Every structure is written in structure tokens, then in C-alpha cells.
Amino acid sequence: MTLHWRDLTSARRTRLPAVRGAVARERLLAALDARVLLVTAPAGYGKTTALAGAATGRPGPVAWLTLDGDDADPLVLAASLSLAVQALPGGARPGDALGAGASPRRVAGLVADVLDSCGALLVLDEAQVLSGSAGTEVLGGLLAPGEGRLALLSRTTLELPELARLEVSGDAARLSAAELAFTPGEIAALFAAQGLTLTGAEVRTAHAVTEGWPIAARFLAQAAAQGRVTLADLADLEGGDAPLGTLFTYLAQEVLGPLDPALRGLLTRSSVFEELIPALLEDALDEPRARTLLETLAGSGTFLTRAGEDTYRAHPLLRAHLRGLLPPAEAREIAARGAAFFERTGRLRRALAAHLLAGNTARAAALLAGRGGVWLAQGRVTLVDRSLARLPRADWTPALHALAGDALRLASRYDEARAEYARAGALERALGEVRLALDTVQPALAWGPLDAAAALVSEDGPDPQGAAELRRLRAENLLNAGQLAGAVALEPELRGGARYALRSGDLDAALARAQALADGETGGARAAQNHREGLLLASFVHAARGEVQEAAACARRGLTEGERLESPFVQALALARLGHAQQAAGEFAAARESYGAALRQAQPVAGRLRVEPLMGLAALAGRAGDVARAQSLTAEARGQTGGDSYMAGLLILTSALGLAQGPQAAHAIPGLREAAALFGVCGDAFGQAAATLALFALDAGPADQAAGAVAAYPFLLGLPSLLAPVATRAGRAALLARLGEAHPGARGPLTGAARLLGYAAVPDPADTPGFEVRVQVLGRVSVTREDGRVREWGRAKARDLLALLAVHPAGLPREAAQEALFPDADPGVGERNFRVTLHALGQVLEEGARSGVFLERGDWLRLRPGADLHVDVATAWARLGQAAGTPGRLDALLELPPALADVELEDVAREAERYAAALPEALAAEADVALALARPDRAALAAGRALSLDPAHEPAARALMRAQHALGRGAAAGRVYAALTEALADLGLKPLPDTQALWQALSGARA
């Protein structure tokens, strides 16, 4: 009896695995954009779960096949593949061909065609069973070009020549264990699915102990939900017996059980050490075969990973489990021998950990006291903090209390730090108090400790370096207090710092220096620098200069860095700086949220951190007209400035500017005058300039000083500075025009601000209405004011007149416009109707502005586009007129509406025809440029958009065919040619010889 091909396989293996409680992993969906995806990772890395979840989240059909050992037989594999796709459109073809005697590779090719025709994804799980078998030949048949997707999940690396070729062409991608590992956010979601909401610290602990290993993270989440494990107890796996309970007993049963006794013994005894090197194990374990055994364990891919040349490490949870199996006395003996080895070889950090495990507390205390300061300077705050926690308090010396204070201070735990400094020596206690005041920018709190320290340190004493350090700390406190002259007199080098440049008003130098600091900040081990963080300084300077996107980007990067450093101080400050960027950009609701988050983060850290978010909220309250709340918030913030005159000036200025931009602007004047005086004492030229300009805007200050402020800092009017006197661009333009009129002699120096606003020179007040208007003719005809209100049409004909003027940018005679709108009316009636229509259009465009600012009337009619009036069709033609390949042109063309509004005027209809022809032509030209630059993805985007506008556009079709072929999508290129042929046939045409020849060449190359 002949077997049917279905009898060779099992439908059970073609079912998509049920995913229950899986974490949504959106980042993995992007990997499915690759035509072929190879996922390689050992067991326990969640390949099946991740791909099953991602597959169900992608658009389009999905087929699944879990391979087994029988699929090494090509015939069985062909049957399995046929069964997997049979439910897809056209999916019966591979099985029919197999039943008719087709070869397995031919069947695989038909499976590829099924996937291509419907854009389906086929996932092959457990693909490692095909390694080294004849089944890999069949697998090659699935890799033909097309729209279908293939994902291969394997525990070991698959070596296929076709895969290597596809990787080179960009059609194949790989995911490894590193990409499959859970991120901190995904671990938080995993615990949330178990009903547990983790704090940020708990998320970091869970991620650290599992290192993102999916199966370990899932076991941990389940155990924590059942109360068998507490995350706080796992924060320090090195500190002794980890309370894992039965959480990872599967390691012994499933992983360690089959292991060779010699390997298991080495793995267990070496679990005392975080990093393993052959020389260490030869010495501490008396194991001469250490190198060979380590290489064997690392080669398995499960037990050890390489951490450098000649260095290996085990997963933290595996180490903790194994260390729990060692008798305590044996563990201490091994640790003591390891500590001696580490000290001999100069590995003092490893020596400290080993001494602590061995119970050698006296030696550990001495090492920590001698090296702790160096480790803190290197950013190893957690190392010092945990090492101190393992050391019995009875062994602590005053020096260790001082060290503990430094570690707690760097972790923004200021009250705890103060308590530790209190138990240090007299000098260390005083210096600790000074550094606390410096870190939290509370100069008033530093003067007493500085004097106390000075009484203990003499310039002529035995410690001249200590005297120099004390002088530097005093100078920095003077800088924090806003006493710049005194600061640089004591320590001239401060003049070269970013904070000095900022507080003296040299914003260019401040930004350059802050960016130089920021370049070395992100990543790596370091301690948080709190208010000295370069990224956050750069964010504030960008916001002050009106560079709002850059300000927000720096703040967000600073927030990420603060989270990495686990510094609540940096995080709170970053949120406040993000709020400043958002407020400057006019995103007031978002700014309010950021300021609120900053306040919540700052609450348990330091009162000084509340100043900036309170300052921002005060400004927002002033803008909204809530004078009482603005003043209350300002007073609350001022009580937290800690003797910093500069910060007091900035607070009062920012709050007053909020009032100045609200409905009760007169309330701002006293604050602006006080801020100017404070900045004058501090020596901040920029702060004085901002206050002076704002006073002029309220008719409370001289024009000559305001003009000097704008000449020195043109962005105060030219860009949306956080400290600008007016929020909107058009409002700032009107203020510039008023300033130029009030002080004609300054019009030349004010040109820089005018150009930033979009004018060639300082405009006249009559030409700056104080608001912007946007005219839309593409898609529909509308007029939108700056406040977002869409203007209503007084007369329908006013809408038609606007469209007519928009398509005549140079204008047209009044008689021609009247004839176009009222072609059949008597002259008198037509003239009267046109006059009413023209008046109605003027009301829509110019309500609240001088007549003629946007609409020229008289014998010649014309829209006056410029900085305050924007006409979308004019912008579109400017883009269409650029050369193909101009940076940004393609993206702009892709965003353009497909057609002009439907207006029954002959001139508008002609313009619509011209636009409808020009847009696909420009897109096709961009596609050709993209192809020449080897960017087929961009070419496909441009040509596809062109064909959606004109299905019979042959140049676009040819470009799209070439792009699809370059992307390995031969079937898609065929569909483009077929669609073009059909579109041309509707017009009574057929493809040009060039197009036919291109398709023959492409299809021949594919065959």
C-alpha cells in the first residue's frame, strides 16, 4: 500500500504555539521585516514564545512548523512544509505537487510561492534538527526572492550558503541570545503579568540577577508572585547564601545532572569567584587542568561565557545556586586562597570580595579604606556600598564612615550621608558637609563647614594638597552662591568651566563646554555628577537659546543616563530641564507633566531640586493668568534656593516672564526689575538682557538697553527661548518691529534677530500683525490662524477668490479676478459682488491686523506670502522645483497631498492639472536617484507613491520594478508590471519597448 504524503507528518506540529502571559515585545516585530530571519539561542531563551507572540502581532497570515528528527528526511520535510501552508490562499498546490511526485526541493519552491503570493510568514521552530542533514537542501528552496517571510529558530548555528548570500544583500537578519534577553522594561511587564508592580530598583535587581535570561526571569517572576522569593534579598548575590529556595532546583536536575563529575566539581567550587581565570583555579583549587575544563564548559554555551581573554564567568543565578551547595568552611577556605592570589596579582577589587567571603574582615576593612575613594572616583558606587554592607559595623573606622558618607552622597541619599559623616573624623566630617552643600547647590549650608575645615587645615601645614582642595571647594561654593568675581579670584581655573560661562552670560562658551563634558558622560562606570552633569547643562543652555529640539533631546538623554546611574538627583533635574524645553516649544501640557514628575522625584532627595520645577510651574500659572498661584509657587521655590543669588534671579525672571505673557502682564514688572538687579550683582549679562527686553515689551524699560540686549543675544527674539518675552514667533516679530521703530539707530545690529524670524531686515510695525496665518489650497481650501482656529468663510466666493490668488503668486488684475468669479454678471452687479467678496476675504485673512498686510488690494490683487503668511501650494512648488536628490526633498514630496482642492475656476483647474502631473514626475525622479545611490528601499517608497497617483506612469513603474528586484522581491516586480499593463490598457496603450525589455531582463534574471 502506498502512503499518502500526509501520513509522513503530523498536523499537531503545524499549530501556532499558544502564548499565555507572554510579554509584548514590540522591538522584535522589526526583525520580522527581514525576508529571512534566523534566531539562534540556547534552550531557555524564549525563541518559540517570542516569535509566536511577535508573529501574531504582525499584519498578514502566519504559518508554523515545529520540526523534529524525522524532518531530516527531505521527503518528510516536504510533507511537513506542505501541511504547514495548506490553510493559506493557494496552499494546496505544494501538497498536490508532492502527491504527483514532485521533488522535495520543487515542493519547497512552491511553498515559497504560496508565501510570496499572500505575504505570509512561515516560522520553522527547532531548525537545528536539519543541521548536517539532507533536509538543508530542501530548506534552500524556501529562500527564493519574494514577498513571503521565513523565520528559522535554532539552538545552534545553521550554516547555509544561501543564508550567507542573503545576509550580504540585506535580505536576512539574525537574532542572538543577546537580542532575545529581556530588557528591564520587559521584565517589569513580566512581573506585572503576575500581578506584581516593581519599583525601579526592583526592576534593576531582577534584570541584574537574571541578566535578561528569559527562562530565569519567568521562574523568578512566578516565585516572587508565590512569595517564595523576595527581590530585595537577591540584590546582592555575592553577599552570602542567596535565598533562592527551590527557585532554581531545576538547574541541578536538568542542567547539572548529566554533567561530567570533574566539570561539575570545578563549576561548583569555582562559584566562589565572579570571574574565572585558569591561573586562579590552578592556585585556589589545586586544579592543574583548569584551562581545559574551563574551555570545555564555555564551549557548551550554557555554563560559562567568555568575559575576555583567558577570563570566564557563570550566570549570577547559577553561581548563587552552586555556592549554596558548598559547605561554608570549604567556601571560606577557597575564598581565602583566592584572596591571596588576587592580592599577589594586584586585583584588589577581587581580593576585597574574596576576603569578605572568607571572613577576613580586618583585611577587607583595610583594603576598603585604602582603595574605596579611588573606586568611587571610578564610578563604582555600588561596589563600595555593598562591600561596606558586608563588613560588620564593629570593624568600621572613622575613615570607613567618611567613605560610606561619600558613597551615599553620590547615590543622592543625602540624609543618610550626613549621618555617616557625623561619625567620621573632624576634618572628614566638615568636608563631607561641604560636599553635600555643593552637590545640592545650597551654598548657605557650606560656609560653616568650610570655616570648620579651614581651622583644621593650614596652608603651611603638612598637607598642602588638603589646603588646595579646601580652597577649590570654597571657590566652587562662591560660584554656587552667584559670587563669580570672588570665585575666580580664589580659583582662576573656574573661569574655564561651563557653569561659570553660563552664570556670566557667555552662552556660546557654556554650550561648547557643556557638550564637551557630555561627550564623555554616557555609558561606562562613573558616579553621578548631579548638577554638574554636562548633558543637563547643555539642555538648559539650548532651552535658553531657543533650540528646543536639542534641549529636549539632551534632557531625555540625561534622564536615561540618570536612570542608568540610579541617581534620583539627575533624574529629577533631567525632568525639570525637559519641562523647560517643552515650555519653550509651547508644549505647555507636556511641560506641566514633566515638572510634576520632577517634583515627585525630587521630594525625597533635596529641597533644592524643587526650585526648577516650581519655577516652571509658576511660569505656566502666570501664562494662564493665575497670578496668586504664580506668586505662591515663586515664593515656595525661593525658599529652597539655599543662598544661590543666580538661581534666585533666574527663578524670579522666569516666573515674571510667565506673568508677562498672561492676561495680567503688569504684575510682571516688579519681578523683572528685581531679577535684573540680582543678575547685575552676580555679573550675568544674559539674565540682565532678558529682563531688560521683557521690561521694554511691557513699556517699562528703555529701548536702547532692550536693543542692546537683542543685538547681543538675537535668539531672545529670533527663536523660542525659554526666557523670551513673547511666546509666539509672530509676536516676537511684532516686538522686534516696535523696537526698531523706537530706536532706529539700532536697526542694523537687530538684523540678526530679524533673519532668525524670517525677515531680510527689521520689519515695520505695520507689516507685523503679531500672528501667523496658513492658507491651504492642497486637498481643500482653508485659512488657519496661529491659535489653531479655522477661519469661517463670510461668503462662498471668498473661498474661490483665495484659491485663485493662491495659484497666481505674482497676482492678477482686479478685472480678471472679477470676471473669473462672476463671468455672467452685469458689470455693476459683478463689481458690487466682487467688492463684497474681496472684503469678506480680507476679514478672513486680516482680522485684527492692518488692512493690506496679507492681501494687496487695488487694481492689482495679490497675496503677500512671507514670514507671517504661508501658502501651502507655494511651498509645494518650491519643493517640486528643487533638483532631484536635494536633501529632504523626497520626504517632503511624500507628505504632499495628492491634488489641489476642487474649485470650479478655470485657472485653478489648470494649476491642478499641472500639479497632478508634476508630483508623480518628481517622485519618479527621486526614485531614479535613490536607485543610483543603491537605496532600493527609498526608491520603492518614491515610485510606489508616484504610481498611487498615476497608475500608468511608466518611469515610476520601471523604477519600482528595479527597486523590487534589487530588494529580492521578484514576484512583486512582476505584479508592478502587470498593474502597469492593465492601467495602460484602460487608456488603449501598452508598455513602451523600454519597459517591456526591462521586465524581460528582470524576469529572465529571476528565472
WOWORA-V374264 format. One line per field, one symbol per residue. ss: DSSP state (H for helix, E for strand, - for the rest). Layout:
# WOWORA-V374264
ss = ???
This chain:
# WOWORA-V374264
ss = ----HHHH--HHHH-----------HHHHHHHH--EEEEE------HHHHHHHHHHH----EEEEE--HHHH-HHHHHHHHHHHH------HHHHHHHH----HHHHHHHHHHHHHHH--EEEEE-HHHH----HHHHHHHHH-----EEEEEE------HHHHHHHHH--EEEE-HHHH---HHHHHHHHHH------HHHHHHHHHHH---HHHHHHHHHHHH-----HHHH--HHH---------HHHHHHHH----HHHHHHHHHHHH---E-HHHHHHH-----HHHHHHHHHH----EEEEE--EEEE-HHHHHHHH----HHHHHHHHHHHHHHHHH---HHHHHHHHHHH--HHHHHHHHHHHHHHHHH---HHHHHHHHHH--HHH--HHHHHHHHHHHHH---HHHHHHHH----HHHHHHHHHHHHHH---HHHHHHHHHHHHHH-------HHHHHHHHHHHHHHHHH---HHHHHHH-HHHHH-HHHHHHH--HHHHHHHHHHHHH----------HHH-HHHHHHHHHHHH--HHHHHHHHHHHHHHHHH---HHHHHHHHHHHHHHHHH---HHHHHHHHHHHHHHHH---HHHHHHHHHHHHHHHHH---HHHHHHHHHHHH------HHHHHHHHHHHHHHHH----HHHHHHHHHHHHHHHHHH--HHHHHHHHHHHHH-----HHHHHHHHHH--HHHH----------HHHHHHHHHHHHHH-HHH----HHHHHHH-------HHH-----EEEE-E---EEEE----E-----HHHHHHHHHHH-----EEHHHHHHHH-----HHHHHHHHHHHHHHHHHHHH--------EE---EEEE-----EEEHHHHHHHHH--------HHHHHHH----E-----HHHHHHHHHHHHHHHHHHHHHHHHHHH---HHHHHHHHHHHHHH----HHHHHHHHHHHHH---HHHHHHHHHHHHHHHHH------HHHHHHHHHHHHHH-
